Amino acid sequence: MLYRQATTSELIHSCSFITVSKGGAGDPPVVMSAYDAETAAALWDSRRKKIKSGLTIVDVDPKTREPTQINLYTNSAIIEISRNGNTWDADYKPHKQGRPLMEPMVYRPSLDRPFGKSRVSRAVMSITDSAIRTAVRTEVSSEFFTKPAKGIFWGQIRSSLRKISKWEGVHRKYLRGIEGRGRGYSRVLGNCPRLPCSHTWIHAKIWPPNLPEKQAFRYHRWA
């Protein structure tokens, strides 16, 4: 369960952190914890390609959400800093591992970005915005065309009972024949789930190209 939660946070924030510390009263001898990028931070050693030091927010005040316990991880010790009223108390716990007891879980790291990249990229956000806009257009189009087309233009016809040109008459006749079709919107929405796959490396089962829109979503499967 802890690993699944850390993996989910890794995909959202680009990285999460696993820490190891000595258990306290009522805890196992060794406690392994996971933190996301909102409650942990680290400095990267570019020469040794590992974490130089790290920090985690272990506990917060339930009312003010201010940190009440912070752990610092160095090469030689874990420094537990606890808030006691208006003061902070530090408990120095040395170890002989020679490295911080903190390890990052990173999604798609690189040399210039050792803590990785978020799977929710700008391209994915743009595709999501496009799908939302298409859904809004579908709703507006369906509401607009629920009434008969002739009823929509009847007010204009009554207000302009006069001699009109041949071109204007043909134009109005064409407008009265407009019908709302949501098939185009459905096709766009059907393609939206497949677009993020190339950006996020998520496997998707592609349905046949001539499959009806109503059945297309049944064949789509996220990994």
Secondary structure as UniProt FT lines:
FT   HELIX           2..13
FT   STRAND          15..22
FT   TURN            25..26
FT   STRAND          30..36
FT   TURN            37..38
FT   STRAND          40..45
FT   TURN            46..49
FT   STRAND          50..60
FT   TURN            62..64
FT   STRAND          67..73
FT   STRAND          77..84
FT   TURN            85..86
FT   STRAND          87..94
FT   STRAND          102..106
FT   TURN            114..115
FT   HELIX           122..144
FT   TURN            145..146
FT   HELIX           149..159
FT   HELIX           166..176
FT   HELIX           183..191
FT   HELIX           192..194
FT   HELIX           195..200
FT   TURN            209..210
FT   HELIX           213..219
//
